[in-house]
Amino acid sequence: PDVPIVSTGMEMQAARNSGQVILAQEAGEVMSVTGDHIVVMGENGPRTYNLRKYTRSNQSTCVDQQPLVVKGQRVEVDDVLADSSSTRYGELALGQDVIIAFLSWEGGNFEDAILVSEKLVREDKYTSVHIEKHELEARDTKLGPEEITYDIPNVSEDALKDLDERGIIRVGADVKENDILVGKITPKGEKELSPEEKLLRAIFGDKAREVKDSSLRLPHGARGKVVDVQVFDRQQDRDLPAGVETMVRVSVAQRRKLSVGDKMAGRHGNKGVISKVVPIEDMPFLKDGRTVDIILNPMGVPGRMNLGQVLETHLGWSATRMGFRAITPVFDGAKEDQIAAELARAWILERGVSVVTRWAWDELKEQGVALESLESDEEARYIYLAAWLGGLGYDTERLRSDETYAKQSLTIEWLKSSGYNADAVFPSEEQRKFNGQELDDEAILIGLREWYGMMLRRHGDSLPENLQAIDPTTAEFSELETLGTEMSFKLAIPMPHVGKEELFDGKSGERFAQPVTVGIMHVLKLAHLIEDKAHARSTGPYSLVTQQPLGGKAQFGGQRFGEMEVWALEAYGAAHTLQEMITVKSDDVQGRVKTYESIVKDEPIEEPGIPASFRVLVKELQSLGLAVEAVTDDGDVIRFGKEDDKKQRQYVGSGLMDLARGRR
């Protein structure tokens, strides 16, 4: 994960208080750093800090700590020695900073759905490791002790290939659903033995005794690699529950890439489910060719009024382009005008780099330098800057090594040469403190003047006269903003401080009709993953009482067809589908067997029978003392269960039963 570029300032405190990072207990010098421990030599001798490696959390995620210090480094008390899976450099880091666009895209992000680029999957940006724990207990039963063994009855050799001689799976084995993790047999209750069975028992000993397979198997839908096996024995571990002789715990880990159906969220309650992983070439792209990582639906913002996500997007966009990290505390963060000013500054920086790069190529061409020998804009720019800025007292070595410093330096000199106040674009902390609002306004004005002049030079002939009539270098801010808004709308090119970008359709290559809000947002992958939820069944276990399929993925159950779903089919008049749903697809025991048989034999499906739940209803009413009977159209009384064997009682007229039987 990344430390968010738009932070609250509480990330370090949250990480330290989480217990996830390792803090130095005393000052000292780091003597040794390995993957699983750090040794610090303090005043009282060496102290060893053990790191947690690939351990399971309560949410079945993976906790893995990595050292942050190097050998020979001096550390003080409470310095961070090691990061965890949810921290970076001792600060809370739960998600990734990605390029997002607020755009309705071919219906793919309807109703809070999220579109993600295949690039995120390919680069493993949101790939997570999950560790599931599976346990098996061998108990001492009345019929004899259960036994953990390799010798399991009626199991093929192939199913046992990854088990060791004890019947426990080896570490590193790849497993899928229904694979045996630990072999176990349980004694069956034995009846009186026949002479033949006594003979077999005498010849083969206990091997011929009746046992059932009660092995631990991987649940359906699961997969992964065995990463840890622990065996607890009564002799060595006295804390085992009563009656348990041996317990085996197997940990299975799996890597999960981002996929359709996974849930994601920002930090403003803006959650959604991935509807499609879009190929990189189909994603919208910016003027410089970079593709958008995630597309969010703009309709998810106004109704919920969580505008923080839009402001975060704008501030993250300017921070990334300017090369700074924004610390904006909750309830006391950056204001809209400040964010607009930062966007203007970012645009001015890019404009300065563009202009100076053009100067650099022109200058090198005039000097007769072989342009084909230069690899990139950066190389040409550095040669030019070293000569130009080196003479003005700038650090030429830093111009090559520090890109942010180089860009700021050249932009400052370009602004000065153009007659602008460079301090408004790159103010010091002191200037921000005392003149922040004025400098922000001036930065927006500089950006607006430069942008308006550039638009006039490029598109002047196609613009109305009122837009060409003013001089942007002398016009007031209010007039410039009014005319700039009109010009922006006509040209579909955004003004510097509005936080929008020209975006192009990845499929056609054409520019979208209007500028789109693009920026950087910190997006998290939530623990609600589709792999834990996706489930399907044809036939499976049924409830003993109602004979209806069980519910839920854990029980390998069916999909509940509830009261409201029944109303839906009634409203559509889908009578046959409805009857099928509440009989042969549910609890009509004979009906579902006959239906299955008819499908297999390719015969017409018979009429449904009476659901088992109706029998439960009748029995419950009878248990309340109500004389309830089910009668067919022909007047036959339907009898349920054991009553068939009983002698039919003599009929005594009671009035209600007469009505049911059609008598008077």
VOKE-519860 format. One record per residue: x, y, z of N, C-alpha, C in turn; residue in three letters. Coordinates in steps of 0.2 Angstrom, whole numbers, plus 5000, padded with zeros to 4 digits. Each point is the difference from the previous one (the first is absolute). Layout:
residues N
XYZXYZXYZala;...
This chain:
residues 664
500449945000499650065000500450065000pro;499750064998500350065000499850055006asp;500550045003499850055004499650054996val;499450025002499650054996500350064999pro;500050034993500350064999499650065003ile;499349995001499650045003499949975007val;500350025005500049975007499750055005ser;499849975006499750045005500550025005thr;500649975000500550025005500049955006gly;499549965000499949955006500349934998met;500349994994500249944998500549975004glu;500550045002500549975004499849985007met;499650045003499749995006499649935000gln;499650004995499549944999500549935000ala;500550014996500449944999500449985006ala;500250055004500449985006499549975005arg;499450035000499549975005499749944998asn;500149984994499749944998500349935002ser;500650015002500449945002500349964995gly;499950024994500249974994500750014998gln;500350065002500750014999500449995006val;500749994999500449985006500450075001ile;499950025007500450065002500649985004leu;500550045000500649995004499850015008ala;500249965004499950005007500550055003gln;500650004997500550045003500550024994glu;500450065002500450024995500649964999ala;500350004994500649954999500250004992gly;500449954999500250004993499849934997glu;499850004994499749944997500649954998val;500149945003500549964999499949954995met;499449984999499849944995499350014998ser;499949994993499350014997500049944995val;499549955002499849954996499250004998thr;499849954996499350004998499549995006gly;500349975006499549985005500250035007asp;500650045000500150035007500550064999his;500050045005500450065000500450005007ile;500650015000500450015006500350075001val;499850035006500250075001500549995006val;500650035000500450005006499950075004met;499749995006499850065004500550005006gly;499950045005500450015005500149945004glu;499449965001500049945004500149944996asn;500350004994500249944996499550004994gly;500149944996499649994994499349995002pro;499550034996499349985000499849984993arg;499649945000499849974994499250014999thr;499950034994499350014999499849954994tyr;499549955002499849954995499450034995asn;500149994994499550024995499549954999leu;499350024999499549954998500049994992arg;500149944998500149984993499449964998lys;499650034996499449964996499649965006tyr;499850045005499549985005499350024998thr;499549965002499350014999499750055005arg;499650054997499750055004499349975002ser;499650035004499349985001499550004994asn;500250054996499650004993500349964995gln;500449955002500349954995500550044995ser;500250065001500550034996500749985003thr;500550024996500749985001500350065004cys;500349995005500450055004500849984999val;500350054997500849994998500350065002asp;500550005004500450065002500750004996gln;500250064998500650004996500550065004gln;500649995000500550045004500050074996pro;500050055004500150074997500750035002leu;500449975004500650025002500649964996val;500650035000500649964997500549995006val;500449964999500649985004500450075001lys;500250015007500450065001499650065001gly;499350004999499650065001499950015007gln;500050075002499950025007499250015001arg;499749975005499350015001499950025007val;499450045001499950035007499349965002glu;499850025006499549965003499350024996val;499649954999499450014996500150014992asp;500650004998500150004993499749934997asp;499750014994499749944996500649964997val;500049935002500549964998499849964994leu;499349985000499749964995499350024998ala;499949994994499350014997499649945000asp;499350014999499649945000499650004993ser;499649964999499649994994499650074999ser;499850035005499550064999500450065002ser;500650005000500450075001500550004995thr;500350074999500550014996500450065003arg;500749985001500450055004499750025006tyr;499749965004499750015006499450045000gly;499750014994499350035000499549964997glu;499450015002499449964998499950004992leu;500049944997499950004993499649944998ala;499350024998499649944999499849994993leu;500150054996499849994993500550024995gly;499850024994500550034995499750064997gln;500550054999499950064996499949994993asp;499450004997499949994993499750064996val;500150004993499750054996499249984999ile;499650045002499349994999499750054996ile;499449994997499650044996499350005002ala;499750055000499250005002499750014993phe;499749944997499849994994499549954999leu;499450014997499649954998500249964994ser;500249945000500449964995499649944998trp;499650014994499649944997499649965005glu;499750045005499649965005500449955005gly;500650004999500449955004500150025007gly;499950075002500050025007499350025003asn;499549974997499350025002499949985008phe;499750045003499849985007500649985005glu;500550055000500649995004500449944998asp;499949974994500549954998500750044998ala;500549965000500750034999500349974994ile;500350044996500449974994500850005002leu;500349955000500750005001500449984994val;500650034999500549984995500349945001ser;500149964994500449945001500750015003glu;500250064999500750025002500149995008lys;499550015004500049995007500149935002leu;499649954996500149935001500749984998val;500250024994500649984997500650025005arg;500050065003500550025004499949985007glu;499549965002499949975006499950065005asp;499750054998499950065005499549985006lys;499549964998499549985006500049935001tyr;500649964998500049935002500149995007thr;499749965003500049995008500149925001ser;500349995006500249935002499549985006val;499649954999499649985005500149935003his;500049995007500249945003499449975004ile;499849954998499449965003500349955005glu;499649995006500349955005499449955000lys;500349934999499549955001500349955005his;499549985005500249965006499649935000glu;500449955002499749945001500249975007leu;499549975004500149975006499949935000glu;500449965003499949935001499849995007ala;499449975001499749995007500049935002arg;499949995006499949935003499349995001asp;499749964995499249995000499949945004thr;499349995001499849945004500249944996lys;500050004994500149944996500749994999leu;500550045002500750004999500350064998gly;500650015000500450064999500050014992pro;499950074998500150024993500749994998glu;500249994994500749994999500250054993glu;500550045001500350034994500549964997ile;499849984994500449954996500050014993thr;500549974996500050004993499649954997tyr;499849955004499649944998499350015000asp;499750044995499350025000499649954995ile;499449975002499749964996499750034994pro;499949964995499750024993500250074998asn;500750015000500350064997500549984996val;500050044994500549984995500750025002ser;500549974997500750025001500250074998glu;499650024995500250074997499750055006asp;499549995003499850055005500450005006ala;500549955001500450005006500750024998leu;500250024994500650014998500450055004lys;499750055002500350065004500049995007asp;499849945003500049995007500649965002leu;500250025006500649965003499849945003asp;500549965003499949945003499550005006glu;499950065003499550015005499350014998arg;499950024993499450024997499950075000gly;500550045001499950085000500450034994ile;499650054997500350024994500650045001ile;500550004994500650035001500050074998arg;500450045003500150074999500250014993val;499750054996500150014994499649974994gly;499549965003499649964995499550054998ala;499850004993499550034997499349965001asp;499550035003499449975002499450034996val;499549974999499450024997499449975004lys;499450024999499449985004499949935000glu;499949975006499849935002500749965000asn;500650035000500649975001500149985007asp;500349945002500149985007500650045002ile;499950045006500550035004500349965005leu;499549965004500349965005499549945000val;500349944999499649945000499849975007gly;499449995001499849975007499449954999lys;500049955004499549955000499750005007ile;499349995000499649995006499749935000thr;500049975006499749935001499350014999pro;499749954997499349994999499749965006lys;499450005001499749965005499949934997gly;500349955003500049934997499449965002glu;499749974996499549955001500349935002lys;499549955001500349935002500349984993glu;500749975001500349984994499849934998leu;500049994993499849944997500749955001ser;499949944999500649955000500550024995pro;499850024994500550034995500450065002glu;499650055003500350065002500549985006glu;499849955004500549985006500649984997lys;499949964994500649974997500550054997leu;499750054997500450054997500350045005leu;499750025006500350035005500649965003arg;499949945001500549965002500650004996ala;499950004993500650004995500350075000ile;499650054999500350074998500050045006phe;499849985006500050045006499550065000gly;500350065003499550055000499950044994asp;500449984994499950044994499349984997lys;499749955002499449984997499450035004ala;500150045005499550025004499650064997arg;499450015002499650054996500250075002glu;500350044996500150075001499850054994val;499850065002499850054994500550054999lys;500050034994500550054999499750075002asp;500450035005499850065003500650054999ser;500350004994500650044999499850074999ser;500550055001499950074999500250014993leu;499550034997500050024992499950074999arg;500350034995500050074998499350014998leu;499750055003499350024999499950024992pro;499449994998499850024993500250074998his;500250014994500250074998500750035003gly;500349965004500750025002500549974996ala;500650035001500649984996500650035003arg;500649984998500650045003500649955001gly;500450025004500749975001500049995008lys;500249945002500149995007500650035003val;500050055005500650045002500249985007val;499649975004500149985006499649945003asp;500349955004499749955003500250005007val;499550005005500249995007499649945003gln;500449965004499749945003500050015007val;499549995004500050015007499849935003phe;500449985005499849935003499950015007asp;499649955003499850015007500649995004arg;500549964998500650005004500450065001gln;500050044994500450065000499650065002gln;499450004998499650065001499449985005asp;500050035006499549985005499450044999arg;500050064996499550044999499449984995asp;500149944997499549984995499349995004leu;499550014996499349995004499949925002pro;499650005005499849935002499849954995ala;500349945000499849954995500450004994gly;500450054999500450014994500749975001val;500249954996500749975001500550044995glu;499850024994500450034996499750054996thr;500350064998499750054996500550024995met;499850004994500450034994499750064997val;500450054999499850064997500450014994arg;499750014994500350014994499850074997val;500550044998499950074997500149994993ser;499550034996500050004993500050074997val;500550024996500050074998499950004993ala;499750064998499850014992500150074999gln;500350014993500050074998499450024996arg;499750065001499450024997500150064996arg;500050004993500050064996499450035000lys;500050074999499450044999499549974995leu;499449995001499549974995499350035000ser;499649984995499450025000499649985006val;499650045003499649985006500450025007gly;500650025000500350025006499850075002asp;500050025006499750065002500650055002lys;500050064998500550055001499650065003met;500550055003499750065003500550055000ala;499850065000500550065002499950015007gly;500250065002500050025007499450055002arg;499550004996499450045001499449975000his;500049935001499449964999499849984993gly;500450024996499949994992500249934998asn;499649955002500149934999499749974994lys;500249954997499749974994500349934999gly;499749974995500249934998500350014993val;500549964998500350004994499649964995ile;499850044994499549974995500449974994ser;500650034999500449984994500750015001lys;500449964998500850015000500150024992val;500150064999500150034993500749994997val;500149984994500649994997500450075000pro;500650015001500450065000499850044994ile;500049974994499950044994499350034999glu;499549985004499450025000499850065005asp;500550015005499950055005500150074997met;499650045003500150074998500750025001pro;500350054996500750025002500150084999phe;500550025003500250075001500450024994leu;500150074999500450024994500749975000lys;500349995006500749975000500049934999asp;499449974999500049924998499849965006gly;500150035007499849965006499349985000arg;499949945001499349975001499750015007thr;499350015000499750005007500049935003val;500150005007500049935003499349985002asp;499650055002499349985003499550064997ile;499449974998499550054998499449995005ile;499850065003499550015005499450034996leu;499449995003499450034997499950075004asn;500050054996499850075003499450005003pro;499549964999499350005003500149985007met;500549975002500149985007500250055005gly;500150064997500250065004499550045003val;499650034995499550065002499549975005pro;499749944999499549985005500249995007gly;500649975000500349995007500350065003arg;500250044996500350075003500749985003met;500349954998500749995003500550034995asn;500050075000500550034996500750005001leu;500249975006500749995002500349964995gly;499749954997500349964995500350044994gln;499650054998500150044994500650055002val;500050035006500550045002500749965001leu;499949945002500649965001500349984993glu;499649994995500249984993500450064998thr;499750065001500450074997500750015004his;499949995006500650025004500649944999leu;499849944999500449954998500450014994gly;499650024995500250014993500550065000trp;499950055004500550065000500649985004ser;499949965005500649985004500549954996ala;499749964996500449954996500450044995thr;499750054997500350034995500550055002arg;499950035006500550045003500549975004met;499949945002500549965004500050015007gly;499450025003500050005008499449965002phe;500049995007499549965003499650055004arg;499349994999499550045004499849985006ala;500150035006499849995006499450045002ile;499449975000499450045000499549975006thr;500150035006499649965006499350014999pro;499649955003499349995000499750075003val;499550034997499750065002500450065000phe;500649994998500550065000500450004994asp;499849974995500449994994500050054995gly;500349994994500050054995499350024998ala;500050074998499450034998499949994992lys;499550014997499950004993500450054996glu;500150065003500450054997500749985000asp;500349965005500749985001500149954995gln;499549954999500149944995500050034993ile;499650054999500050034993500650034999ala;500350045005500750034999500549944998ala;500049955004500549954999499949974993glu;499449994998499949974993500350054995leu;499950075001500350054995500749995000ala;500350005006500849995001500249944996arg;499749945001500249944996500050014993ala;499450044997500050014993500550054998trp;500250055004500550054998500749965000ile;500149955005500649965000500149964993leu;499549974998500049964994500150054994glu;499650055000500150054995500750034999arg;500350015006500750025000500549954997gly;499949945002500449944998499949994992val;499450014998499949994993500350064996ser;500050065002500350064997500849995000val;500349995005500749995001500349944996val;499649955000500249944996500050024992thr;499550044998500150024993500650054999arg;500150045005500650054999500649965000trp;500049945004500649965000500249974993ala;499549974997500149974994500250054994trp;499750065001500150054995500850035001asp;500250005006500650035002500649954997glu;499849935002500549954998500049994992leu;499550014997500050004993500450064997lys;499950065003500450064997500849985002glu;500249975005500749995002500349944995gln;499549974996500349954996500149935003gly;499649995006500149935004499649954996val;500349944999499649954996499449985005ala;499450024998499449995004499849925000leu;500249964995499849935000500449965005glu;500650035003500449975005499750015007ser;499550045001499750015006499449955001leu;499949975006499549955001499450035002glu;499950065003499350025002500050075002ser;499450035001499950075002500550015006asp;500049965005500350015006500850014999glu;500349964995500750014999500150074997glu;499650024995500150064996499950065005ala;499549995005499850055004500650015005arg;500349955002500650005005500650044997tyr;500149984994500650044997499950075000ile;499450024998499850075000500050035007tyr;499749975004499950025007500750015004leu;500549954998500650015003500450064998ala;499950024994500350064998499650065002ala;499450005000499550065001500050015008trp;499849955004499950015007500649995004leu;500549964997500750005003500350075001gly;499950044995500350075001499650045004gly;499449985003499650045004500149985007leu;500449955002500149985006499749945003gly;499649964995499749945002500449945000tyr;499949955004500449945001499949964994asp;500549994996500049964993499949935002thr;500349975005500049935001499349985002glu;499750055004499349985003499550014994arg;500150044995499650014994499949934997leu;500649965000499949944996499749955005arg;500150005006499849945005499350015002ser;499850075001499450015003499550034995asp;499549974998499650024994499550065003glu;499849995006499550055003500450075000thr;500650005003500550065000500150034994tyr;500149964995500250024993499450044997ala;499449975001499450034997499850065003lys;500150005007499850075003500550054999gln;500649984999500550054998499950034994ser;499949964995499950034993499450044999leu;499449985004499450035000500150075003thr;500450015006500150065003500350054995ile;500549984997500450044995499650024994glu;499549954998499650024994499550055002trp;499749995006499550055003500350075000leu;500650005003500450075001500150034993lys;500249964995500150024993499450034997ser;499449975002499450024997499650055004ser;500350035005499850065004499549985005gly;499949935002499649985005500450005007tyr;499650005006500249995006500149935002asn;500749985000500149935001499849985007ala;500050045005499949995007499349985001asp;499550024995499349985001499949934998ala;500449974996500049934998500449965004val;500550025003500449965004500250045007phe;499550015004500150045006500449965005pro;500350035005500349975005499549995006ser;500249965005499549995005499950075004glu;500450045001499950065003499550054996glu;500150004993499650034996499349985000gln;499949935000499349975001499750025006arg;500450005005499750015007499750075000lys;500350054997499850075001499650034994phe;500149974994499750034994499749944996asn;499849955003499749944997499550014995gly;499450045002499550014996500150044994gln;500450065001500250044994500549964995glu;500449965003500549964995499649954996leu;499549975003499549954997499650034994asp;499850065002499650044995500450024994asp;500750025002500450024994500249944996glu;500149945003500249944996499549984996ala;499350015002499549984995500050054994ile;500150075002500050054995500549994995leu;500649985002500649984996499849954995ile;499749945003499949954996499450014995gly;499550045002499550024995500250054995leu;500550045001500350054995500449964995arg;500449955002500449964996499649964995glu;499549975004499549954996499650044995trp;499850065002499550044995500550024994tyr;500650025001500450024995500249954995gly;500149945003500249944996499449984996met;499450005002499349994996499950054995met;500250065001499950054995500549994994leu;500649985002500549984995499849944996arg;499849955003499849944996499450004997arg;499450035003499449994997499650074999his;500550054999499750075000499550014994gly;500149974994499650014994499349975001asp;500049955004499349975001499650025006ser;500250055003499750035006499650064998leu;499450015004499650064999500450075002pro;499850054997500450065001500150035007glu;499449985004500150035007500549965004asn;500249944998500549965003500750024998leu;500050034994500750024997500150075002gln;499550045003500150075001500450025005ala;500149965005500450025006500749985000ile;500450035004500749995001500149965006asp;500249935000500049975007500550025004pro;500650034998500550025004499850065005thr;499550044998499850055004499250005003thr;499749954997499349995002499949995008ala;499450025003499949985007499849935000glu;500049975006499949935002499349984998phe;499550045002499349994999499849994993ser;500350054996499850004993500449944996glu;500649995002500349944997499749945002leu;499749995006499749945002499349994996glu;499750054999499350004997500149984992thr;500550034997500149994993500449934999leu;500449995005500449935000499549945000gly;499550015005499549955000499649994994thr;499850054996499750004994500549974994glu;500650025001500549974995500149935001met;500149985006500149935002499449954998ser;499450035000499449964998500049994993phe;500250064996500049994993500549964997lys;500650005003500649964998500049935003leu;499649995005500149945004500749985003ala;500350065002500750005003499950035007ile;500249965005499950035007500450055002pro;499850055004500450055003500549975005met;500650035002500549975004499749985007pro;499650045003499849995007499449965001his;499749974995499349975001500149935002val;500649974999500149935001499849954995gly;499850024994499849954995500650004995lys;499949944996500549994995499749984993glu;500350014995499849974993500149925001glu;499549974998500049925000499849974994leu;500349954998499949974993499849935001phe;499549984996499749935000500549954998asp;500149955004500549954998499849964994gly;499449994998499849964995500050044993lys;499850065000500050044994500650044999ser;500350025006500550054999499850075000gly;499350015000499850074999499950035007glu;500050075000500050045007499350005002arg;499949995007499350005002499750084999phe;499450005000499750074998500150055005ala;500149995006500150055005500649975005gln;500450055003500549985005499749955005pro;500449965003499849955005500450015007val;499750005005500450005007500449945000thr;500750015000500549955001500550025006val;500249955004500450015005500349945004gly;500350015005500249945004499649995006ile;499849945001499649985006500349945004met;499950005006500349945004499449955000his;500149954997499449955000500349935003val;499549975004500149945004499749944997leu;500249955000499749934999499749985007lys;499449995000499749975006500049935001leu;499849975006500149935001499449964997ala;499550044997499449964997500249984993his;500349945000500349984993499549954997leu;500050004994499549964996500149925001ile;500749995001500149935001499749975006glu;499950045005499749975006499350005000asp;499750034994499250015000499749964994lys;500449994995499749974994499949935002ala;499449984998499749935002499549984995his;500049934998499549974996499949935002ala;499449974999499949935001499449984996arg;500149934998499449974997499649965005ser;500249945002499749975006500550005006thr;499849995006500450005005499649985007gly;500350025005499649985007499450045001pro;499549965003499350035001499950005008tyr;499650045002499850005007499549945002ser;500249975006499649945002499350015001leu;499850065003499350025001499650024994val;500250054997499650034994500249964994thr;500649974999500249974994500250054995gln;500050065002500350064995500750005000gln;500350024995500850015000500250055005pro;500649985003500350045005500250074997leu;500150055005500250074997500750015002gly;500350044996500750035001500549964996gly;500650034999500549974997500349955004lys;500150015007500349955004499749935000ala;499350005000499649944999499949974993gln;500450034995499949994993499250004999phe;499750065002499350004999499850034994gly;499350014999499750034994499950075001gly;499750034995499850075000499350015002gln;499950045005499350005003499550044995arg;499549964999499550034996499450035005phe;500050065002499650025006499350034998gly;499750025005499350034999500050054994glu;500550055000499950054995500249984993met;500449955000500249974993499349964997glu;499749975005499349974998499650054997val;499950065003499650054998500250024993trp;500750014999500250024993499849954995ala;500049935001499849954995499250014999leu;499750015006499250014999499850064996glu;500450055001499950064996500149994993ala;500549964998500149994993499549954997tyr;499749965005499549954997500449944998gly;500649995003500449944998499849945005ala;499449974998499749955005500549945000ala;500249974994500349945000500750015004his;500350054998500750015003499950015008thr;499550035002499950015007499849935004leu;499649964996499949945003500649955001gln;500450014995500649965000500550025005glu;500050075001500450025005499949985007met;499350005002499849985007499849935001ile;500249964994499949925001500649964998thr;500149994994500549954998500750035001val;500150075000500650035001500150025008lys;499549985004500150015007499949945004ser;499349985002500049955005499449954998asp;499949994994499649954998500449944999asp;500149955005500549955000499949954994val;499449974999499949964995500150034993gln;499750065000500050044994500750024997gly;500550025004500650024998500449934998arg;499949955003500349934998499849984993val;499350014999499749984994500250054994lys;500050065002500250054995500749994997thr;500549985005500749994998500049944996tyr;499649955002500049944996499750014993glu;499550044999499750024994500550034995ser;500450055003500550044996500549954998ile;500349965004500549954998499749954994val;499449985001499749954995499750044994lys;500050075000499750044995499349984999asp;499650005005499349995000499750065003glu;499350004998499650065003500050005008pro;500150065002500050015008499350005002ile;500049965006499349985003499850065004glu;499350005001499750065005500350005006glu;500150065003500350005007499649975005pro;500349985006499649975005499950055006gly;499949985006499950045006500650025003ile;500250065002500650025003500049975007pro;500649985002500149985007499950055005ala;500150064998499850065005499350005002ser;499649984995499250005001499949955006phe;500349945000500049955005500250035007arg;500550045000500250035006499550055003val;499750044995499550045002499449975003leu;499749944997499549965002500149975007val;500649985001500249965006500150065006lys;500250064998500150055005499350025003glu;499550014995499350015002499749955004leu;500149944998499749945004500350005007gln;500750025000500349995007499750065005ser;499750054997499650055004499349985001leu;499849944998499449975002499450024995gly;500250024994499550024995499949944995leu;499449994999499849944996500150024992ala;500649994998500250024993500149944996val;499750004994500149954995500150034993glu;500449974996500150024993499649954996ala;499650034996499549964996500150024992val;500049954996500150014993499350024997thr;500150024993499350024997499649944999asp;500249945000499649945000499749985007asp;500250045005499749985007500449965004gly;500649974997500549965004500450045005asp;500049975006500450045005500749974999val;500550065000500749984999500349995007ile;500349945001500349995007500750004999arg;500350035005500750015001500449955004phe;500649984998500449965005499749945003gly;500149995006499949935004499249995000lys;499650054999499349985000499849954995glu;500449994995499849954995499949935003asp;500549995005500049935003499449995005asp;499850065002499549995006499349984997lys;499649985004499349984998499650065000lys;499750014995499650064999499450015005gln;500050055004499550015005499350014997arg;499549985004499350004997499850085000gln;499750014994499850074999499550025004tyr;500050065003499550035004499950074997val;499450014998499850074997500150065005gly;500350054997500250065004499850064997ser;499750004994499850064997500550024995gly;500650025003500550034995500349954996leu;500149935002500249954996499549984995met;499450015001499549994995500050044994asp;500250075002500050054995500649984995leu;500649985004500649984996499949944995ala;499549955003499949944996499450014995arg;499750065000499550024995499349975003gly;500049985006499349985003499650055003arg;499449995001499650045004499749975006arg;
